Amino acid sequence: MVRLSAAQFRWTSRHFGRSLGAAAMLVSLLASPSWAKDPFRTGSAAKPIDDQTEAAFRSVFEKGDYVSAKNALAKTPANEPLAAALKAAIAYTYWSGESNGQAKQSLLDQFSTYATQTKQVAEQSNDPLRSNLYKAVGNFLEGAYTVGKNGVVRGTPGALGKLQQAFQNLDAAEKINPNDPELNLIKGYIDLLLSVTINLPLSSPTDAINRLETKAQPTYLSQRGLAIGYRDLKQYDKALQAVDRAIAAAPANPDLKYLKGQILYRQGNKAGSAALFQEALKNANQLPPAQVSQIQRELKIAQGR
């Protein structure tokens, strides 16, 4: 179990709050598949899930199609924690880019509702591993909501409490099966986020990379996580290799083309990055508006405009 000393708590309070939203989004990537198409497990180890939730999962993370995912999620059952987590993740994505005050508040309220549902449904699950995993996801999401509602200064102490609860849930899941691909995908993403992207002294990037390289599935998510981690560690050759493997597994996903464009830009290949940003924008109708605007801004920079 992870415990924070007083000094770590003070240090973390100053740095964690502003990035918890990003943590929530990455944690929300970690989900579960359908009985016959489990991207984490095969054979008798595969987990059952309804077709609409599985379709929404693949729409977001394999195809980068948020519009189709929202349509599928409207038909999902109330007892699936993955469906609630995906609804929360999508609400957060649209909330973060919304400028209209009333619409922004509505999306934040939706995010809060689905974050709480994620944890509540997980608590009722008969699968101890998935129960603990989704309670962890729910705690991360609730922490992100606390910061989004109250701001960094007022919201961080409560968010840190949620973070510690999430670590406890993940520790409990690891005791059940430390080699589970879904567990290692979740922990790999979280550890990379905390140790590399947010620079919190709570996790090891080496351990995270090892989890994603050796124990996590599906490929289009494990390699995406590695590409993000290597990008932020400024190991661009390794980042490029990882994102190419992710694209090979999910060639239709504009999110992955956007990510590769970012890596190429940091390598100094502006023409290559601009071409990939343009490729990603061909699917602008299926992406959140704020993400489209961000890709357009980075395209202009790559083009020297």
C-alpha positions in Angstrom: 0.0 0.0 0.0 1.2 3.5 -0.8 1.4 5.9 2.1 2.4 9.5 2.0 4.7 11.1 4.6 3.9 14.6 5.7 6.7 16.0 3.5 5.4 14.0 0.4 1.9 15.2 1.1 2.9 18.8 1.1 5.0 18.4 -2.1 2.3 16.5 -3.8 -0.4 19.0 -2.8 1.5 21.7 -4.7 1.9 19.7 -7.9 -0.9 17.1 -8.1 -4.1 19.2 -8.3 -3.5 20.8 -11.6 -2.9 17.5 -13.3 -5.5 15.2 -11.7 -7.8 15.8 -14.6 -5.3 14.3 -17.0 -4.8 11.4 -14.6 -8.5 10.8 -14.7 -8.6 10.7 -18.4 -5.7 8.2 -18.7 -7.1 6.0 -16.0 -10.4 6.0 -17.8 -8.7 4.3 -20.7 -8.4 1.2 -18.7 -11.4 -0.9 -19.2 -12.7 -4.4 -20.0 -13.9 -6.0 -23.2 -16.6 -8.5 -24.4 -16.8 -12.2 -23.6 -15.6 -13.3 -27.1 -13.3 -10.3 -27.9 -11.5 -9.6 -24.6 -8.4 -7.6 -25.6 -6.8 -8.3 -22.3 -7.4 -12.0 -21.8 -8.1 -15.1 -23.9 -10.0 -18.4 -23.5 -11.6 -19.1 -20.2 -10.0 -16.0 -18.6 -12.1 -13.6 -20.8 -14.6 -11.4 -19.0 -18.2 -11.0 -20.0 -19.6 -7.6 -21.0 -22.5 -6.3 -23.1 -22.1 -5.6 -26.8 -22.9 -1.9 -26.6 -20.2 -1.2 -23.9 -17.7 -3.2 -25.9 -18.5 -1.3 -29.0 -18.1 2.0 -27.1 -14.7 0.9 -25.7 -13.5 0.1 -29.2 -14.9 3.2 -30.7 -12.9 5.4 -28.4 -9.6 3.6 -28.0 -9.3 1.5 -31.2 -11.0 3.9 -33.6 -10.8 7.3 -31.9 -14.5 7.8 -32.6 -16.1 9.7 -29.7 -19.4 10.3 -31.4 -20.1 6.6 -32.0 -19.0 5.9 -28.5 -21.5 8.3 -27.0 -24.3 6.7 -29.1 -23.4 3.2 -28.0 -23.1 4.3 -24.3 -26.7 5.6 -24.4 -27.8 1.9 -24.7 -25.5 0.3 -22.1 -26.9 -1.4 -18.9 -26.6 0.3 -15.5 -24.6 -2.5 -13.9 -21.4 -2.2 -16.0 -18.7 -0.1 -14.3 -16.8 0.3 -17.6 -19.8 2.0 -19.2 -20.0 4.5 -16.4 -16.2 5.1 -16.5 -16.4 5.7 -20.3 -19.3 8.1 -19.8 -17.3 10.0 -17.2 -14.2 10.1 -19.4 -16.2 11.5 -22.4 -18.0 14.0 -20.2 -14.6 15.2 -18.8 -13.1 15.5 -22.3 -16.0 17.7 -23.5 -16.1 19.7 -20.3 -12.4 20.6 -20.4 -12.9 22.2 -23.8 -16.2 23.8 -23.3 -16.3 27.7 -23.1 -20.1 28.2 -22.5 -20.6 28.5 -18.7 -24.0 26.7 -18.5 -22.9 23.9 -20.8 -19.6 23.5 -18.9 -21.5 23.2 -15.6 -23.8 20.6 -17.1 -20.9 18.5 -18.3 -19.2 18.8 -14.9 -22.4 17.5 -13.3 -22.5 14.6 -15.7 -18.9 13.8 -15.0 -19.6 13.8 -11.2 -22.6 11.5 -11.6 -20.7 8.9 -13.8 -17.6 9.0 -11.6 -19.7 8.1 -8.6 -21.6 5.5 -10.6 -18.3 3.9 -11.6 -17.4 3.2 -8.0 -20.9 2.2 -6.9 -21.3 -0.3 -9.6 -17.8 -1.7 -9.0 -18.6 -2.2 -5.3 -21.5 -4.5 -6.4 -19.4 -6.6 -8.8 -18.9 -10.3 -8.1 -15.5 -10.2 -9.7 -13.0 -9.1 -6.9 -10.3 -8.1 -9.4 -12.5 -5.9 -11.5 -14.3 -4.6 -8.5 -11.1 -3.2 -7.0 -9.9 -1.9 -10.4 -13.0 0.1 -11.0 -13.2 1.4 -7.5 -9.7 2.8 -8.2 -10.9 4.4 -11.4 -13.9 5.8 -9.6 -11.7 7.3 -6.9 -9.5 9.0 -9.5 -12.5 10.4 -11.3 -14.0 11.7 -8.1 -10.7 13.4 -7.2 -10.7 15.0 -10.6 -14.2 16.3 -10.1 -13.2 17.7 -6.7 -10.5 19.8 -8.3 -12.7 20.7 -11.3 -15.4 22.0 -8.9 -13.4 23.6 -6.2 -10.2 24.6 -8.0 -6.6 23.5 -7.3 -6.0 25.1 -3.9 -9.3 24.0 -2.3 -9.7 20.8 -4.2 -6.3 19.2 -3.9 -6.5 17.9 -0.3 -9.7 16.0 -1.1 -8.3 14.8 -4.4 -5.2 13.4 -2.6 -7.4 11.4 -0.3 -9.1 9.9 -3.4 -5.7 9.1 -4.8 -4.6 7.2 -1.7 -7.9 5.2 -1.8 -7.3 4.4 -5.4 -3.8 3.1 -4.6 -5.4 0.9 -1.9 -7.8 -0.5 -4.4 -5.0 -1.3 -6.9 -3.0 -3.0 -4.2 -5.9 -5.2 -3.4 -6.4 -6.1 -7.0 -2.7 -6.9 -7.4 -2.9 -9.4 -4.5 -5.6 -11.3 -6.4 -3.5 -11.6 -9.7 -0.3 -9.6 -10.1 0.0 -10.8 -13.8 -3.4 -9.8 -15.0 -3.1 -7.8 -18.2 -5.8 -5.3 -17.4 -4.3 -4.6 -14.0 -0.9 -4.0 -15.4 -2.3 -1.7 -18.1 -4.0 0.4 -15.4 -1.0 0.5 -13.1 1.4 1.1 -16.0 -0.6 4.2 -17.1 -1.0 5.5 -13.6 2.7 5.1 -12.7 3.8 6.7 -16.0 1.5 9.6 -15.4 2.5 10.2 -11.9 6.3 9.7 -12.3 6.8 11.2 -15.8 4.0 13.5 -16.8 3.2 15.0 -13.4 6.6 14.3 -11.7 5.2 13.1 -8.4 7.6 11.1 -6.2 5.2 8.2 -5.9 6.0 5.8 -8.8 8.8 4.5 -10.9 8.9 5.1 -14.7 11.0 2.0 -15.1 8.4 -0.2 -13.4 5.7 1.4 -15.5 7.5 0.8 -18.7 8.2 -2.8 -17.8 4.5 -3.4 -17.0 3.3 -2.0 -20.3 6.0 -3.8 -22.3 5.6 -7.2 -20.8 2.2 -7.7 -19.1 -0.3 -5.2 -20.5 -2.9 -5.7 -23.3 -4.3 -4.7 -25.8 -1.4 -3.5 -27.9 -3.0 -0.3 -29.2 -3.3 0.9 -25.5 -0.1 -0.5 -24.0 2.0 0.8 -26.9 0.2 4.1 -26.8 1.0 4.4 -23.1 4.7 3.6 -23.8 4.7 6.2 -26.6 3.4 8.9 -24.3 5.9 7.9 -21.5 8.9 7.9 -23.8 7.7 11.2 -25.4 7.6 12.9 -22.0 11.0 11.3 -21.1 12.3 12.8 -24.3 13.3 9.4 -25.7 11.8 10.1 -29.0 13.2 7.2 -31.0 11.6 4.8 -28.5 8.4 6.8 -28.5 8.2 6.6 -32.3 8.7 2.8 -32.3 5.9 2.4 -29.7 3.5 4.7 -31.5 4.1 2.8 -34.8 3.2 -0.4 -33.1 0.1 1.1 -31.7 -0.9 2.4 -35.2 -0.3 -1.0 -36.7 -2.8 -2.4 -34.2 -5.3 0.4 -34.6 -4.6 2.1 -38.0 -7.9 4.1 -38.1 -7.4 5.9 -34.8 -6.7 9.7 -35.4 -5.6 10.0 -31.8 -2.6 7.9 -32.6 -1.7 9.9 -35.7 -1.9 13.0 -33.6 0.4 11.5 -31.1 2.9 10.4 -33.7 2.8 13.9 -35.2 3.7 15.4 -31.8 6.7 13.0 -31.5 7.9 13.9 -35.0 7.7 17.6 -34.2 9.8 17.1 -31.1 12.3 15.3 -33.2 12.5 18.3 -35.5 10.6 16.8 -38.4 8.0 19.6 -38.9 6.9 18.5 -42.3 6.2 14.9 -41.1 4.4 16.2 -38.1 2.2 18.5 -40.2 1.3 15.7 -42.5 0.1 13.6 -39.6 -1.9 16.4 -38.0 -3.6 16.8 -41.3 -4.3 13.1 -41.4 -5.9 13.2 -37.9 -8.0 16.2 -38.9 -9.6 14.2 -41.7 -11.6 12.5 -38.9 -12.4 15.8 -37.1 -16.1 15.0 -37.2 -15.6 12.1 -34.7 -13.3 14.0 -32.3 -14.2 16.4 -29.4 -14.2 20.0 -30.6 -11.5 21.1 -28.2 -9.2 18.4 -29.5 -9.8 19.4 -33.0 -8.9 23.0 -32.1 -5.7 21.8 -30.4 -4.6 19.8 -33.4 -5.3 22.8 -35.7 -3.1 25.0 -33.5 -0.3 22.5 -33.5 -0.6 22.2 -37.3 -0.1 25.9 -37.7 2.9 25.8 -35.5 4.4 22.9 -37.5 3.8 24.8 -40.7 5.5 27.9 -39.3 2.3 30.0 -39.3 
